């Protein structure tokens, strides 16, 4: 009997690369330039949503949307100044290789755009493990909608029961729940453990290095 194909789907921002606080500062400045005073704590907790959902969440769905494009463009421009110095978390590349060595097909599934994703892949330094990568450009609706997770399953060629998703945000967990995929949540993005547990995370680890150290005890074993 042929072996059952298994997959490991990875978020990138805040999961493999330490970018959540950089995004927070970039969004804060983009909002400030547009005349909005949005507390950084609120912005940080919204990181991981797609840009349109983040704006809905922070500015309200009944806002004047005429400046949405300007705000999003300002965020992209400000965040792009960090591209050459994005810090991968300790053990990120090693984790991807170790998961692949255990027979899982690795797919990156990021809410970032293609240019941001390329910069993060360079930071991780594991191109051999990150050739299968999806960005926000590949889906119609971003997290917490399940579209990105479902596209990653399709790319890996597996049903939900044969995949595990690794993320760092409540929105990752909610997207996985909607897609029927268990989520291992990392605390590396700064989201409180209680929030991830309440959202339905199947397993919670401190960081990529911690997950790597306990890989044989995890859902990714």
Steps between C-alpha positions, in 0.01 A plus 500: 500500500633844408592733787247774578629842399520746791547876492622776730365845420684798647402860552809723472451845660541461876537123463831453319613864473486761779293760315180561696630800689654645184158474335344663806728803478454529122120488532507748789694750290278441196193568714663808653577643156133456410383676815402191703623448857496122545671352808785264420359231727184485288704491180722219630204281589359550149822395323445180304174614344498598134541876447134561417383310807759676717367838384143387566596383847695811600315779320149353482305368205299821471809717445577716200684246284635753251840506677538125554732466203719785622526352849583151370759640258661702779524187715662305216751778432591539867528126559712451187779700663561193721520246217879459502517451878200288590601265786404135471427334832764265635446154360254604227690349207603197701136441597388494137774253407429277799128488419577415138745229612212338689313465172270801502454719193577859607290789367530863608161672525543871569261795511787715371535612140748336264774759559471475878496122483815500284680713761396263780607194305842661456516565875419137580771381262328172419414533133522124462205472741297805391441447129132426564381838626168682482442869564196727533522545122393136458167517685176691481446558871760518774511361853298430707316368191626148418595575138878506553499178703281328240729615217799366693325163537437496128864587430615218727246259354364383835163506680465701824548193718848441360634850568611710796525879489757695702412864572517768765173693493139455600419556132718202403317280747158620382588446134623150580187418697286606204711284268500198734878506556656480849719796587821501701525857633830665591535780754774662291259754350413646839139378520405389855482125555147532640376665179647225284356229724157664502507518118551124487873440450568126511850552642696803623877538497731786590687546171633320192802387704272363772284315248816360339625379838169322567423397143468130579237580765301738282222465244774523237670180615 
